[in-house]
Amino acid sequence: ATTELRTVARPVMEQLMHVYQETLHLAILEKGMVVYLDKLEGRQTIRVELTGLGTHLYPHCSGLGKVLLAHLPWACVEDIIKAQGLPRFTDQTIVEAEALKTELARVRERGYAYDLGEIIPDLRCVAAPIRNYADKVIAAISMSVPAYRFDRSRDTYRNATIHAGKLISNHMGCTAKTI
């Protein structure tokens, strides 16, 4: 299934790259960690060293992770927190379970997530869900942008990422009205 997902997502990611020249990620949640399936490095970006293919990252501090956690039952999220904690990476990192619960509810409601300097201080990220034929969130796509560019064009990056998530979802067979 991940091979199909990567195959379907790649042209959409390449199109986003062509337009925005920013770093793009495709990821899933596996054993409570974000696992990167694909990455396109932007031409004008700061290098995102943390996110090589196959790299595992804590989900509470990334846009991708928050999108993926938001669509799990809270009891599952609590199990993940118990297993690995909520480590702090920057002053912006969410490190309390109640704050994370509130943030995940917001992510579910609005349909996307931000990382506003929660892993790397000067990096911003917007992520959107990817759904399968059963309308289940199976992955997420994100765009990572240096803060000074992101803050000027947040809505543009957000809308493009959400649109990409919907396109990939459609290719994965999702026909639900929620996308």
C-alpha positions, 0 to 999 in steps of 0.5 A: 500500500505504501508503494502505491501511495508513493507512486500516486503522490509523487506527480502531485508532489512534483507539481507542487515542487515545480510551483513553490520550490519548497521541501515536500514530505509524504509520511505515515504513522507507524508504531507511534512515529512519523515515518517519511515515505518520500521527500522532495527537497526545495531548490530555495529552501533551508535544508531539512536534515531531520527528515530523510526517507525512512527517518522516524520523528515524534508526531506531536511536534510536526504538522504531518504528525499532528494530522496523523494523530488527529485522526486516531482515537484519543486513547491511542494518542495517550498510549503513544504519549505514555510510550515516548513522552512529549519531548521538547525541541524548541520553545514552541513544542507542545509538551502537555497532553491536554494542549496536544488534545486541544490542538488535535481537535483543532486540526481535525476541525480545520483539516490541516496542521501547522508546525510553527517552529516546533522542531526547528525554530526558523522552519514552518510547515503545513500538512494535510491528510491523505485519505483512502477509499474508505475515507480513512486518513492513511498518510499526510503531505506537508510543505516545509518553508523558512519562517520569513517566507511562510509568514508572508504567504501562509494561506497560499502554502496552506491552500496548495497543501490541502489541495494536494492532499485532496488530489492524492486522496482522490487518486487513492479512491476517496470519494467522501464529501469530507475532502 
